[in-house]
């Protein structure tokens, strides 16, 4: 592990995702399905674990900005 290479995470650090941020996203099932698929990808892509953990917080009531963050 001495020769590891750091990797950037694919998330803009300036984006602040908050609950109840704008209008609720109308396709809740679509949001949950995509987040679930991204969770599955984290098994082979450790660089996306943090961003996926962030959007997992909003599975109950995502807004349009949360959808944009995962697309």
C-alpha positions as CSV (number, residue, x, y, z in Angstrom):
1,X,0.0,0.0,0.0
2,X,3.0,2.3,-0.1
3,X,2.6,2.9,-3.8
4,X,-1.0,4.0,-3.9
5,X,-2.3,6.8,-6.1
6,X,-5.0,9.2,-4.9
7,X,-8.0,9.7,-7.1
8,X,-10.3,12.6,-7.4
9,X,-14.0,11.9,-6.5
10,X,-16.5,12.8,-9.2
11,X,-18.3,15.4,-7.1
12,X,-18.2,19.1,-7.1
13,X,-17.2,20.2,-3.6
14,X,-19.0,23.5,-4.0
15,X,-22.4,21.9,-4.4
16,X,-24.4,21.9,-1.1
17,X,-27.3,19.4,-1.1
18,X,-29.9,20.0,1.6
19,X,-33.2,18.4,2.4
20,X,-36.3,20.1,1.0
21,X,-34.2,22.0,-1.5
22,X,-36.7,23.1,-4.2
23,X,-39.6,21.2,-5.7
24,X,-39.7,17.4,-4.9
25,X,-38.6,15.2,-7.8
26,X,-41.7,13.7,-9.3
27,X,-40.2,10.3,-10.2
28,X,-39.2,8.9,-6.8
29,X,-38.9,5.4,-8.1
30,X,-36.6,6.5,-10.9
31,X,-34.4,8.3,-8.4
32,X,-34.3,5.3,-6.0
33,X,-33.5,2.9,-8.8
34,X,-30.6,5.0,-10.1
35,X,-29.1,5.5,-6.6
36,X,-29.4,1.7,-6.0
37,X,-27.6,1.0,-9.3
38,X,-24.9,3.5,-8.3
39,X,-24.6,1.8,-4.9
40,X,-24.0,-1.5,-6.7
41,X,-21.2,0.1,-8.7
42,X,-19.4,1.2,-5.5
43,X,-18.2,-2.4,-5.0
44,X,-15.8,-1.9,-7.9
45,X,-15.5,1.9,-7.9
46,X,-14.4,3.1,-4.5
47,X,-13.9,6.6,-5.9
48,X,-17.7,7.1,-6.1
49,X,-18.5,5.9,-2.6
50,X,-18.6,9.4,-1.0
51,X,-20.9,11.1,-3.6
52,X,-23.3,8.1,-3.6
53,X,-23.4,8.3,0.2
54,X,-24.3,11.9,0.0
55,X,-27.3,11.4,-2.4
56,X,-28.4,8.3,-0.3
57,X,-29.5,10.8,2.4
58,X,-32.3,12.1,0.2
59,X,-34.0,8.8,-0.8
60,X,-37.3,9.8,1.0
61,X,-37.9,13.1,-0.6
62,X,-35.4,14.0,-3.4
63,X,-35.6,17.3,-5.2
64,X,-34.6,18.2,-8.7
65,X,-31.2,19.4,-7.5
66,X,-30.6,15.9,-6.0
67,X,-31.5,14.3,-9.4
68,X,-29.1,16.6,-11.2
69,X,-26.3,15.7,-8.7
70,X,-26.5,12.0,-9.6
71,X,-27.0,12.5,-13.4
